[in-house]
Amino acid sequence: MAADQGFVQREDRDGIVTLTLCHPDTLNRFSSTEQFLELAGHVRRANADPAARVLVITGQGRAFCAGGDLRQMARREMFSAGSVSQVQARYRDTVHQVPLALSETEIPVIAAVNGPAYGAGCDLACFCDIRIAARSARFSVSFARLGIVAGDGGAWMLPRLVGRSKAMELAFTADPIDADEALRIGLVSDVVPDDELRARADGLARRIARHPAQAMRMHKRLLRDAEQHTLPTHLDVVAAFQAIAHVSEEHLQAVRDALGSLDEGRRPGS
């Protein structure tokens, strides 16, 4: 089932929700506050959907997302318009809703980066849990080149992905890097030929979606929160989550399925 609404197209299939930025004529640039709110709304609805197990975000055409609209910046329109306090409020009310929505999402999120991911587009990919890059993908923390900062939380996320020194280098130089360099520094976990990207992302999503949904949401929470928690706090949360998991029917069914597979493997001649 697919539904097209403005900037974002949503597709649902077998527990996998795919959100596609679908303004290829602009390289999927963010050019309005409504686009950020639309994307954030789709992310939040997918997270609230009990049938959704994995979220995939990608772009249509030859770019993932080329960031903001430079012509609007030059004319001080849209995000640049108004006084300091007006710009600040606009970012809080619109732009920031995307990283907040992604940071609150309990289901795994995969970025299938099909081409250039610059500025806000690079940050969007960074806020996903797993990034797979097409061979043509390029990444650039391009804000310094434009005399602005990462206005959507990218400076908070990037050091957590690639380490402080490399994050500083990427931010201070604003130099683009190709997919192979992104793989080398750990910004992405896989690089594939362009025509294989969607199949690889879908295959990964299916491998994740086959697992019990409640346990997957808790596991993601543990991995995310571990970056801030001390070990004793982490272990307290682990004990609570594990107790919830052990008494669930989902867990019992998963164990029965695993035992069934084990028994099948032990049969003579199998």
Residue, then its C-alpha position, 0 to 999 in steps of 0.5 A: m500500500a502506498a500513499d503520496q502526500g506532498f514531500v514524503q511518500r509512504e509505503d507499508r509492506d510486511g511491517i516495513v514502512t518506507l518513507t521516500l523524499c519525492h521532490p527529485d527535481t530539487l534534489n529533495r532539498f528542504s525548502s519549507t517548514e511544512q516539509f520538516l513537519e510532514l516528515a516528522g509526522h510520518v516518522r511519529r505515525a510509523n512509530a505509533d503504528p503497532a504493525a510497523r517493525v522497521l522504518v526505511i528512509t530514502g530519496q527519489g531520483r539521484a539524491f538522498c537530500a541536498g540540504g536547504d535551498l540556497r536561493q532562499m538563504a540568499r534572499r533571506e526567505m523561509f528559514s532565514a526570514g525575520s529577526v533572530s528570535q523569529v528564526q530561532a523559534r522557527y527552527r525549534d517549531t519545525v526543523h527540530q521536529v525531525p531529529l526529535a521524532l527520529s530520536e524518539t522512534e522505538i523501531p529501527v530506522i534505516a537510511a538508504v542513501n541513494g545519492p548526495a546527502y548534504g547539510a540537513g540531508c547528511d544530518l537526516a541520515c545520521f539520525c537514522d540507526i543504520r546507514i547503507a550507501a549507494r556507490s554514488a552517495r556523497f556526504s557533506v557537513s556543508f554548513a561552515r561553507l555557508g556561514i551557518v551551523a548544523g541547525d538540526g542537531g547534527a553536531w550532537m549526533l556526528p561525534r557519536l558516529v565517527g568520533r570527535s576528531k573526524a567529526m571536527e574535521l568534517a564540520f570545519t572543512a565542509d569537504p564532501i566525502d564519497a561512499d567508500e570514505a564514509l564506510r572507512i570512518g564508520l559513517v555507513s555500514d555498507v556500500v552497494p551498487d546503486d541499482e542494488l541499494r533498495a534491495r539491500a535495504d529491504g533485505l536488511a529490513r526484513r531480517i530485522a522485522r522477523h524478530p519479536a517487535q516488543a523485544m526489538r523496541m526494548h533492545k533499541r532503547l537499551l543501545r541508545d540509552a547506553e550512551q548516556h547511562t552508567l553501567p549500574t543504571h543500564l543494568d537496572v533497565v536491562a533487568a526491567f526490560q528482560a523481566i517484561a520480555h520473559v513473561s511475554e507470549e511473543h518471547l515464548q513463541a519465538v523460543r518455540d520457533a527456535l526449538g522447532s528449527l533446532d529439532e528440524g536440524r537434528r532429524p536424520g537425513s536433514 
